[in-house]
Amino acid sequence: MRILIVEDEKQLADATAAILKKEQYFVDVVYDGQDGLDYALSDIYDLVLLDIMLPKINGIDVLKQVRAHGLSVPVMLLTARTEVGDKIRGLDAGADDYLTKPFNKGELLARVRALTRRKGDIPPNELAFGDVKLNQSTYELICGEEAVKLGGKEFKIMQMLMYAPKNIISKDEFIEKIWGYDTEAEYNSIEVYISFLRKKLGVIGSTVKIKASRGIGYYLEYTEA
Ligand code: CA
């Protein structure tokens, strides 16, 4: 489990890193927004702790650029008590949570556990979005009383979409994560699996839609029936 801390208050950054390292997380620390963005885009992190007021690039812009690159890594903003507007802007920009400074060790670790669990070694059994659930043990896609079993690749595609339903996931990202780098898989393989998934969503009566963002990738959309 690898965590990136982007925080220009050096003492706070280093103290936070020390707490997390003691809990056996791997931690990298950077002290400005430009380094934060460069490190985050390496896509090796399971969680990013991101300060808002940062030198060079502010945290909100770092976050927007991370999301614009299609990365769904959980991001927890570190905010001062007075920065209420920033929290809202941060959540709108795709943050998963925020932690108000000063925070204590227990609060930090609880939030970190909650956010890393989504992506971590012990995933929760079910992911949920709109009216569908994805059972990660049985590979079943469930809507109300109806369920349908997904094939391995379908499951992984659905899982990636449900981890970060509102983010656009690029075809490259699907191919990299599901088939790996040295692969013969092509863009139309993704299209084929997406069409299978759309049919299965229809079969179980879900109103969740897999939307295509032309030339970029796919995301989930839910409109209540
Ligand atoms: Ca700061």
Residues whose N, C-alpha, C, O or C-beta is under 5 A from the ligand:
A	BS01	CA	D8 E9 D51 M53 L54
